[in-house]
Amino acid sequence: MTDARNAADATASDPSADALERELTVLFRRARAASGELARAVHPELEPAAYGLLVRLQEVEPERATDLASYFGVGKATMSRQLRALEVLGLVAREPDPADGRAFLMRLTAGGRERFDRVREARRAAYLRQLSSWHRTDIADLARLLHALNESPPEVL
């Protein structure tokens, strides 16, 4: 039986499904709390959800708001509101999209990049301290598996 079929055959009472739900619940709750602290470290008025938006922009900028909304699975209005808040704080700026005069591309400002980089380095150092007893291949495996989870359609998440 394939791994995909094993996962599909899992029932709600499956101990592995119970363990997965429990561990993801703890991870998500901790991540939400950490996002608030990280956001405040970037800027005292930054909303917690916006930290992840800065992470994505840093990786793919410049990026259209519609593409960001699609990536995070949120509506265009929600993304526009979040980006506008980041603009007001001076963390991101918009520029005309050369491929479409009606659209804009978003990117970090120099000040936004400096603030974000400082906080991100501290976060990475904290991760490495927390996982200091782990073997590097286990850390790489965790990153790979989390990436695979994040790439799958969010049915229940």
For each residue, the residues with C-beta under 8 A, 3 or more apart:
1: 5 6 9
2: 5 6
3: 6 7
4: 7 8
5: 1 2 8 9
6: 1 2 3 9 10
7: 3 4 10
8: 4 5
9: 1 5 6
10: 6 7 14 16 17
11: 14 17
12: 17
13: 17 18
14: 10 11 17 18
15: 18 19
16: 10 19 20
17: 10 11 12 13 14 20 21
18: 13 14 15 21 22
19: 15 16 22 23
20: 16 17 23 24
21: 17 18 24 25
22: 18 19 25 26
23: 19 20 26 27
24: 20 21 27 28 157
25: 21 22 28 29
26: 22 23 29 30
27: 23 24 30 31
28: 24 25 31 32
29: 25 26 32 33
30: 26 27 33 34
31: 27 28 34 35
32: 28 29 35 36 48
33: 29 30 36 37
34: 30 31 37 38 123
35: 31 32 38 39 48 49 51 52
36: 32 33 39 40 48
37: 33 34 40 41
38: 34 35 41 42 48 51 119 123
39: 35 36 42 43 46 47 48 49 50 51
40: 36 37 43 44 46
41: 37 38 119 122
42: 38 39 46 51 54 91 112 115 116 119
43: 39 40 46 89 91 115
44: 40
45: 89
46: 39 40 42 43 50 51 85 86 89 91
47: 39 50 82 85
48: 32 35 36 38 39 51
49: 35 39 52 53 82
50: 39 46 47 53 54 82 85 86
51: 35 38 39 42 46 48 54 55
52: 35 49 55 56 72
53: 49 50 56 57 68 72 82 83 86
54: 42 50 51 57 58 86 91 92 108 112 116
55: 51 52 58 59 120
56: 52 53 59 60 63 68 71 72
57: 53 54 60 61 63 68 92 106 107 108
58: 54 55 61 108 113 116 120
59: 55 56
60: 56 57 63
61: 57 58 105 106 107 108
62: 95 105 106 107
63: 56 57 60 67 68 105 106 107
64: 67 68 97 103 104 105 106
65: 68 69 76 79 80 83 104 106
66: 69 70 76 79 103
67: 63 64 70 71
68: 53 56 57 63 64 65 71 72 79 83 106
69: 65 66 72 74 75 76 78 79
70: 66 67 73
71: 56 67 68
72: 52 53 56 68 69 79
73: 70 154
74: 69 78 79
75: 69 78 79
76: 65 66 69 79 80
77: 80 81
78: 69 74 75 81 82
79: 65 66 68 69 72 74 75 76 82 83
80: 65 76 77 83 84
81: 77 78 84 85
82: 47 49 50 53 78 79 85 86
83: 53 65 68 79 80 86 87 92 94 106
84: 80 81 87 88
85: 46 47 50 81 82 88 89
86: 46 50 53 54 82 83 89 91 92 112
87: 83 84 90 91 92 93 94
88: 84 85
89: 43 45 46 85 86 112
90: 87 109 111 112
91: 42 43 46 54 86 87 108 109 111 112 115 116
92: 54 57 83 86 87 106 107 108 109 112
93: 87 106 107 108 109
94: 83 87 104 105 106
95: 62 104 105 107
96: 101 103 104 105
97: 64 100 101 102 103 104 105
98:
99: 103
100: 97 103
101: 96 97
102: 97
103: 64 66 96 97 99 100
104: 64 65 94 95 96 97
105: 61 62 63 64 94 95 96 97
106: 57 61 62 63 64 65 68 83 92 93 94
107: 57 61 62 63 92 93 95
108: 54 57 58 61 91 92 93 112 113 116
109: 90 91 92 93 112 113
110: 113 114
111: 90 91 114 115
112: 42 54 86 89 90 91 92 108 109 115 116
113: 58 108 109 110 116 117
114: 110 111 117 118
115: 42 43 91 111 112 118 119
116: 42 54 58 91 108 112 113 119 120
117: 113 114 120 121
118: 114 115 121 122
119: 38 41 42 115 116 122 123
120: 55 58 116 117 123 124
121: 117 118 124 125
122: 41 118 119 125 126
123: 34 38 119 120 126 127
124: 120 121 127 128
125: 121 122 128 129
126: 122 123 129 130
127: 123 124 130 131
128: 124 125 131 132
129: 125 126 132
130: 126 127
131: 127 128 134 139
132: 128 129
133:
134: 131 138 139
135: 138 139
136: 139 140
137: 140 141
138: 134 135 141 142
139: 131 134 135 136 142 143
140: 136 137 143 144
141: 137 138 144 145
142: 138 139 145 146
143: 139 140 146 147
144: 140 141 147 148
145: 141 142 148 149
146: 142 143 149 150
147: 143 144 150 151
148: 144 145 151 152
149: 145 146 152
150: 146 147
151: 147 148
152: 148 149
153:
154: 73 157
155:
156:
157: 24 154
